[in-house]
Amino acid sequence: MKVKDVMATVVHPCRPHTNLAEAAEVMWTHDCGALPVLDNEGKVIGMLTDRDICMAVATKGRIAAHITVWETITGNVYACHADDDIKEALKVMGTQKVRRLPVVDDAGRLRGFLSMNDVVLHADGAKGKMMPELSCDDVVHTLKAICEHRVLVGL
């Protein structure tokens, strides 16, 4: 199974100059917890999550409308391609501890979005086959890797 068989093709990105209140409104309206951040060429330069918004508002001492996406994102982008095998994408999610991956083309431009929600809804979808292409075990293994606590140094 390929990423393109599972990914969402309707994606709601934002830009670096978008303020966090606007980004939160997009997330609320479209029932999503993360937005890819795009540059002027449509390349993914970061990811913004609902948690990022909460932490920025809580730690910067400013309201969401006065904080930009640019000052909130880390710039670490883990992505996949539409033709990648879904299990390879799951490995990236597990290793990098992310629940969502932007799907990009060879130039890094956004083409879709893969979330653990999409993966869960497609698991064991190959009815009647001896081995499904995407098993519930694959999903659970990835979620366990994502949810494993990080070791914090100095605490």
C-alpha positions, 0 to 999 in steps of 0.5 A, spaced: 500 500 500 502 506 498 501 513 501 497 516 496 492 510 497 491 513 505 493 520 504 488 526 504 488 530 498 484 536 501 489 540 506 489 547 509 496 550 510 498 556 513 504 561 511 509 564 516 506 570 517 499 567 519 498 569 526 496 563 531 489 566 532 488 565 524 491 558 524 487 556 530 481 558 526 483 554 520 484 548 525 477 549 528 473 550 522 476 544 518 477 539 524 484 538 524 490 538 529 496 541 524 497 545 519 503 545 514 507 551 513 508 553 506 513 558 503 511 562 497 513 557 492 508 552 496 514 548 499 513 545 506 518 549 511 514 547 517 509 544 521 504 547 526 500 543 531 495 545 536 499 544 541 504 549 538 499 554 539 497 553 546 505 552 548 506 559 544 501 563 547 502 560 554 510 562 554 510 568 550 506 572 554 502 575 548 495 573 545 495 569 539 493 574 534 500 577 536 504 571 535 506 569 528 507 562 525 514 563 524 516 565 531 512 558 533 515 553 528 521 549 529 522 548 522 524 541 522 520 537 517 519 530 516 515 528 510 514 523 505 512 522 498 505 519 495 509 513 492 512 511 498 510 505 501 505 506 507 510 502 512 516 506 510 512 512 512 509 509 519 517 508 520 518 515 519 512 517 524 515 512 529 522 514 529 521 522 529 515 521 534 510 525 529 502 523 528 502 527 521 506 527 515 506 532 509 506 529 503 511 532 498 513 532 491 520 532 489 521 539 489 518 539 496 511 542 494 505 540 498 501 534 495 497 531 501 497 530 508 498 523 512 495 523 519 495 517 524 487 518 523 488 516 516 492 510 517 487 507 523 481 508 518 485 504 513 488 498 517 485 491 516 482 494 510 483 488 505 478 484 507 478 477 505 486 477 504 490 472 508 495 478 510 492 485 510 497 491 507 496 495 513 494 491 519 492 493 526 499 491 529 502 496 524 498 502 527 499 500 534 507 499 533 507 506 530 503 509 536 507 506 541 513 508 538 510 515 537 507 515 544 514 513 548 516 518 553 522 522 551 528 521 555 529 528 558 536 530 560 537 534 567 531 532 570 
